[in-house]
Amino acid sequence: MIELSTPTTGTHGRVALVTGAARGIGLGIAAWLISEGWQVVLTDLDRERGSKVAKVLGENAWFIAMDVANEAQVALGVAEVLGQFGRLDALVCNAAVADPHNITLESLDLAYWNRVLAVNLSGPMLLAKHCAPYLRAHSGAIVNLASTRAGQSEPDTEAYAASKGGLLALTHALAISLGPEIRVNAVSPGWIDTRDPAVRRAEPLTDADHAQHPAGRVGTVEDVAAMVAWLLSKNAGFVTGQEFVVDGGMTKKMIYSE
């Protein structure tokens, strides 16, 4: 059972493409944008779930399957969006190989390393490449979903950390190359509880999980979605090439072993 808040209906004509949108942060972003009146195209490798959530989100949601690391699929997907809606105003690059660790350096397979970088870093580049002409026509914006792991690590996170660090560099490079017509920014989430609502209710996080955050709680997908929506809005018209950390203050907290 997929649970989502019911979005408002109607559209103001703007079209957003959100990758990795079948679940978690990507789904939260899609739902938030729809609630603000966007037409949202959701993409994901999970065709079955992606189609289901698009139906739940309503008439302002449309799903297409896409492997963002496959340039032919990216080009075809962007062409489908233009064929269906005739325009593109925003790109949100959220799709990622999300497991950040558990593979030691000595056991790190080159094929796995290459796949993580292909999805997490090459994917946003390919999407920007193919979406740029259409975003430029409407003074559009791109938001890349990076991670606080781009700036700090736990053991055995080499592939994920490298991909997200590269994504921050790609973000400011794109901002310079594509400006002033297209703005490009990055959002770096910290600990965000991305589980489905039923799972969160059945297995709630502990008080200690929440208390360690200076903001007093673990983050939600809505926290990230609100930041993304603002960066796509005209209110952020003077903001480009920047990283916005959404982590409840954790990366600013001094932590010592007792």
C-alpha positions as CSV (number, residue, x, y, z in Angstrom):
1,M,0.0,0.0,0.0
2,I,1.5,3.4,-1.1
3,E,0.5,6.2,1.2
4,L,0.8,9.8,0.1
5,S,-0.7,13.1,1.0
6,T,-3.3,14.2,-1.6
7,P,-1.9,16.9,-3.8
8,T,-3.9,19.9,-5.0
9,T,-5.2,19.7,-8.5
10,G,-4.6,22.1,-11.3
11,T,-1.3,23.2,-12.9
12,H,0.3,26.6,-13.5
13,G,1.8,25.3,-16.7
14,R,5.4,24.6,-15.4
15,V,6.8,21.1,-16.0
16,A,9.4,19.4,-13.7
17,L,11.4,16.2,-14.3
18,V,12.3,14.4,-11.1
19,T,14.5,11.3,-11.2
20,G,14.5,8.5,-8.7
21,A,11.0,9.5,-7.8
22,A,9.3,6.2,-7.1
23,R,10.1,6.4,-3.4
24,G,11.9,8.3,-0.6
25,I,13.2,11.8,-1.2
26,G,12.4,11.8,-4.9
27,L,8.8,10.9,-4.3
28,G,8.5,13.5,-1.6
29,I,9.8,16.2,-4.0
30,A,7.4,15.1,-6.7
31,A,4.4,15.2,-4.3
32,W,5.5,18.7,-2.9
33,L,5.8,20.2,-6.4
34,I,2.5,18.8,-7.5
35,S,0.9,20.4,-4.4
36,E,2.3,23.7,-5.6
37,G,0.7,23.3,-9.0
38,W,3.6,21.8,-11.1
39,Q,3.2,19.1,-13.7
40,V,5.7,16.5,-12.6
41,V,7.3,13.8,-14.7
42,L,8.6,11.0,-12.4
43,T,11.4,8.7,-13.6
44,D,12.8,5.6,-11.9
45,L,14.1,2.2,-12.7
46,D,11.2,0.6,-10.8
47,R,8.6,0.8,-13.5
48,E,5.9,-1.0,-11.4
49,R,6.1,1.2,-8.3
50,G,6.7,4.4,-10.3
51,S,3.5,3.8,-12.3
52,K,1.6,3.2,-9.0
53,V,2.8,6.3,-7.3
54,A,2.0,8.4,-10.3
55,K,-1.6,7.2,-10.2
56,V,-1.8,8.0,-6.5
57,L,-0.4,11.5,-7.1
58,G,-3.1,12.2,-9.7
59,E,-3.5,13.9,-13.0
60,N,-0.5,16.2,-12.6
61,A,1.9,13.2,-12.3
62,W,3.3,11.2,-15.3
63,F,5.8,8.4,-15.0
64,I,8.5,7.2,-17.5
65,A,11.0,4.4,-16.8
66,M,14.6,5.6,-17.1
67,D,18.2,4.5,-16.3
68,V,19.9,7.9,-15.8
69,A,23.3,6.3,-16.6
70,N,22.1,5.3,-20.1
71,E,22.4,8.2,-22.4
72,A,20.0,6.7,-25.0
73,Q,17.3,6.3,-22.3
74,V,17.9,9.8,-21.0
75,A,17.6,11.3,-24.5
76,L,14.5,9.3,-25.2
77,G,12.9,10.2,-21.9
78,V,13.5,13.9,-22.4
79,A,12.1,13.7,-25.9
80,E,9.0,12.0,-24.4
81,V,8.5,14.8,-21.9
82,L,8.7,17.4,-24.7
83,G,6.4,15.4,-26.9
84,Q,3.8,15.2,-24.1
85,F,4.0,18.7,-22.5
86,G,5.9,20.8,-25.0
87,R,8.2,22.4,-22.4
88,L,10.5,21.8,-19.5
89,D,11.0,24.2,-16.6
90,A,12.9,22.3,-13.9
91,L,15.1,19.3,-13.5
92,V,15.7,17.5,-10.2
93,C,18.5,14.9,-10.2
94,N,17.7,12.7,-7.3
95,A,18.3,9.1,-8.7
96,A,21.2,7.5,-7.0
97,V,22.8,4.2,-5.9
98,A,22.0,5.1,-2.3
99,D,23.8,2.5,-0.2
100,P,26.7,4.6,1.1
101,H,28.9,1.9,2.7
102,N,29.5,-1.7,3.7
103,I,32.1,-2.4,1.0
104,T,35.7,-2.2,2.2
105,L,38.3,-0.7,0.0
106,E,40.0,-4.0,-0.4
107,S,36.7,-5.6,-1.5
108,L,35.5,-2.7,-3.7
109,D,34.8,-4.1,-7.1
110,L,35.6,-1.7,-10.0
111,A,32.3,-2.5,-11.7
112,Y,30.4,-1.4,-8.5
113,W,32.5,1.8,-8.3
114,N,31.8,2.5,-12.0
115,R,28.1,1.9,-11.6
116,V,27.8,4.2,-8.5
117,L,29.7,7.0,-10.4
118,A,27.7,6.4,-13.6
119,V,24.3,6.8,-11.8
120,N,25.2,9.4,-9.1
121,L,27.5,11.6,-11.2
122,S,27.3,10.9,-14.9
123,G,23.5,10.7,-14.7
124,P,23.0,14.3,-13.6
125,M,25.5,15.4,-16.3
126,L,23.6,13.5,-19.0
127,L,20.3,14.9,-17.9
128,A,21.6,18.4,-17.8
129,K,23.1,17.9,-21.3
130,H,19.8,16.8,-22.8
131,C,17.5,19.1,-20.8
132,A,19.5,22.3,-21.2
133,P,18.1,23.5,-24.5
134,Y,14.5,23.3,-23.1
135,L,15.3,24.6,-19.7
136,R,17.1,27.6,-21.3
137,A,13.9,28.5,-23.3
138,H,12.0,29.0,-20.1
139,S,14.7,30.3,-17.7
140,G,14.6,27.1,-15.9
141,A,16.5,25.6,-13.0
142,I,18.3,22.4,-12.0
143,V,18.6,21.0,-8.5
144,N,21.1,18.1,-7.8
145,L,20.6,16.0,-4.7
146,A,24.1,15.6,-3.2
147,S,24.8,14.5,0.4
148,T,26.5,15.6,3.6
149,R,28.8,12.6,2.9
150,A,30.4,14.7,0.2
151,G,32.1,16.5,3.1
152,Q,32.4,13.9,5.8
153,S,32.6,10.1,5.9
154,E,32.2,6.9,7.8
155,P,34.5,3.9,6.9
156,D,33.9,2.1,3.6
157,T,32.0,4.9,1.8
158,E,34.5,5.6,-1.0
159,A,32.2,5.2,-4.1
160,Y,29.3,7.1,-2.6
161,A,31.3,9.9,-1.1
162,A,33.3,10.4,-4.3
163,S,30.2,10.5,-6.4
164,K,28.5,13.1,-4.2
165,G,31.6,15.2,-3.9
166,G,31.9,15.2,-7.7
167,L,28.2,16.2,-7.9
168,L,28.9,19.3,-5.9
169,A,31.7,20.2,-8.3
170,L,29.5,19.5,-11.3
171,T,26.8,21.7,-9.8
172,H,28.9,24.9,-9.7
173,A,30.5,24.0,-13.1
174,L,27.0,23.7,-14.6
175,A,25.9,27.0,-13.0
176,I,28.7,28.8,-14.7
177,S,28.3,27.1,-18.0
178,L,24.5,27.4,-18.2
179,G,24.0,30.8,-16.6
180,P,22.4,33.2,-16.7
181,E,19.4,31.4,-18.4
182,I,19.6,28.3,-16.2
183,R,20.3,28.3,-12.4
184,V,21.9,25.2,-10.9
185,N,22.1,24.4,-7.2
186,A,22.6,21.4,-4.9
187,V,20.8,20.2,-1.8
188,S,22.8,18.0,0.6
189,P,20.5,16.0,3.0
190,G,21.8,14.6,6.2
191,W,19.8,11.9,8.0
192,I,16.4,11.8,6.4
193,D,13.8,9.2,7.3
194,T,12.8,8.1,3.8
195,R,10.8,5.0,4.8
196,D,7.2,4.6,3.8
197,P,4.8,6.0,6.4
198,A,3.5,2.6,7.5
199,V,7.1,1.5,8.2
200,R,7.8,4.7,10.2
201,R,4.7,4.1,12.3
202,A,5.6,0.4,12.9
203,E,9.3,1.0,13.7
204,P,9.6,4.6,15.0
205,L,13.0,6.1,15.5
206,T,14.3,6.4,19.1
207,D,14.4,9.6,21.2
208,A,18.2,9.4,21.1
209,D,18.1,9.4,17.3
210,H,16.1,12.7,17.3
211,A,17.9,14.3,20.3
212,Q,21.4,14.1,18.7
213,H,20.3,16.6,16.1
214,P,20.7,20.3,17.0
215,A,17.3,20.8,15.4
216,G,15.8,18.2,17.8
217,R,14.7,15.6,15.3
218,V,15.6,13.5,12.3
219,G,14.8,15.0,8.9
220,T,11.8,14.2,6.7
221,V,11.4,14.1,3.0
222,E,9.3,17.2,3.3
223,D,12.2,19.1,4.8
224,V,14.2,18.4,1.6
225,A,11.3,18.9,-0.7
226,A,10.6,22.4,0.7
227,M,14.2,23.4,0.0
228,V,14.1,22.0,-3.5
229,A,10.8,23.8,-4.3
230,W,12.2,27.1,-3.1
231,L,15.3,26.7,-5.3
232,L,13.1,26.1,-8.3
233,S,11.0,29.1,-7.6
234,K,11.4,32.7,-8.8
235,N,12.1,33.6,-5.2
236,A,15.6,32.0,-5.6
237,G,16.3,33.9,-8.8
238,F,19.6,35.3,-7.5
239,V,20.8,31.9,-6.2
240,T,23.0,29.7,-8.3
241,G,26.0,27.4,-8.0
242,Q,25.4,26.8,-4.3
243,E,25.1,23.9,-1.9
244,F,22.2,23.9,0.7
245,V,22.7,21.5,3.6
246,V,19.5,20.1,5.1
247,D,20.8,18.1,8.1
248,G,19.3,19.5,11.3
249,G,22.7,21.1,12.1
250,M,24.6,17.8,12.4
251,T,27.6,18.8,10.3
252,K,28.1,21.8,12.5
253,K,28.2,19.8,15.8
254,M,31.4,18.9,17.5
255,I,31.3,15.2,18.6
256,Y,33.8,13.5,20.8
257,S,34.0,9.9,22.1
258,E,33.4,9.8,25.9
